[in-house]
Amino acid sequence: MEVGHLFFDYFDNLKEVDLRYLHGSQLAEYFGKWRDEYPNPYPQRYRKNVPYGFVKQHGTLLMTLKDGEVVFPTLAVETVTDNAAVEGDEPNPTEE
């Protein structure tokens, strides 16, 4: 369960497409169950899916394609960095 997985979802005839990431450890409950149920001998096709609600709630939104344009979400790291920069720009009353 060391591998990350990408999930796409789309709306309005592909006018909006989201790309989300989940680490394999977040999906262990699904993969373990599927592995236990895996038929032997192997059939030509063995398809399973992760519920959309789980991916939307637990996945990290990496990007959105909206009307053909790439839109990147603001990452938590960027928010913290931006806030620190703003706070650092404020005059310090003890520095005069």
C-alpha positions as CSV (number, residue, x, y, z in Angstrom):
1,M,0.0,0.0,0.0
2,E,2.9,2.3,-0.7
3,V,1.7,3.7,-4.0
4,G,-0.4,6.8,-4.5
5,H,-3.5,6.8,-6.7
6,L,-5.0,9.4,-8.9
7,F,-8.8,9.9,-9.3
8,F,-10.5,12.0,-11.9
9,D,-14.1,13.1,-11.7
10,Y,-15.9,15.3,-14.2
11,F,-19.0,17.4,-14.6
12,D,-21.0,19.1,-17.3
13,N,-19.7,17.1,-20.3
14,L,-16.0,17.5,-19.2
15,K,-16.2,21.2,-18.9
16,E,-14.9,20.7,-15.3
17,V,-12.5,18.0,-14.4
18,D,-11.0,17.4,-10.9
19,L,-7.8,15.5,-10.2
20,R,-7.4,14.1,-6.6
21,Y,-4.7,12.1,-5.0
22,L,-4.9,9.5,-2.3
23,H,-2.0,7.6,-0.8
24,G,-2.3,3.8,-0.8
25,S,-2.4,3.7,3.0
26,Q,-5.6,5.7,2.9
27,L,-7.1,3.0,0.7
28,A,-5.9,-0.1,2.6
29,E,-9.4,-1.0,3.8
30,Y,-10.6,-1.3,0.2
31,F,-7.5,-3.0,-1.1
32,G,-7.3,-5.6,1.7
33,K,-11.0,-6.6,1.2
34,W,-10.5,-6.8,-2.6
35,R,-7.4,-8.9,-2.2
36,D,-9.2,-11.3,0.1
37,E,-12.0,-11.6,-2.4
38,Y,-9.8,-11.9,-5.5
39,P,-10.8,-15.0,-7.4
40,N,-8.5,-17.8,-8.2
41,P,-8.1,-18.6,-11.1
42,Y,-7.9,-15.0,-12.2
43,P,-10.7,-13.9,-14.6
44,Q,-10.1,-11.8,-17.6
45,R,-11.3,-8.7,-15.8
46,Y,-11.5,-7.8,-12.1
47,R,-12.9,-4.4,-11.5
48,K,-13.5,-2.6,-8.2
49,N,-14.0,1.0,-7.4
50,V,-13.5,3.4,-4.5
51,P,-16.7,5.4,-3.6
52,Y,-16.7,8.9,-5.0
53,G,-17.7,10.3,-1.6
54,F,-14.6,8.8,0.1
55,V,-12.3,10.2,-2.6
56,K,-13.9,13.6,-2.4
57,Q,-13.7,13.7,1.4
58,H,-10.2,12.2,1.9
59,G,-8.4,13.0,-1.4
60,T,-6.2,16.0,-2.0
61,L,-7.4,18.1,-4.8
62,L,-4.4,18.6,-7.1
63,M,-5.9,20.6,-9.9
64,T,-9.1,21.4,-11.8
65,L,-9.6,21.8,-15.5
66,K,-12.4,24.4,-16.0
67,D,-13.5,25.3,-19.5
68,G,-10.1,24.1,-20.8
69,E,-8.0,26.1,-18.3
70,V,-6.0,24.6,-15.5
71,V,-6.8,25.9,-12.0
72,F,-4.6,24.9,-9.1
73,P,-6.0,25.0,-5.6
74,T,-4.3,27.0,-2.9
75,L,-2.3,24.6,-0.9
76,A,-2.2,24.7,2.9
77,V,1.6,25.3,2.8
78,E,1.1,28.3,0.6
79,T,-1.5,29.7,2.9
80,V,0.8,29.4,5.9
81,T,3.7,30.9,3.9
82,D,1.5,33.8,2.6
83,N,0.3,34.6,6.2
84,A,3.8,34.5,7.5
85,A,5.0,36.9,4.7
86,V,2.1,39.3,5.5
87,E,2.9,39.2,9.2
88,G,6.6,39.8,8.5
89,D,5.8,42.9,6.4
90,E,4.1,44.6,9.3
91,P,6.3,47.2,11.1
92,N,7.7,46.0,14.4
93,P,7.3,48.8,17.0
94,T,10.4,47.6,18.9
95,E,12.8,48.1,15.9
96,E,12.9,51.9,15.8
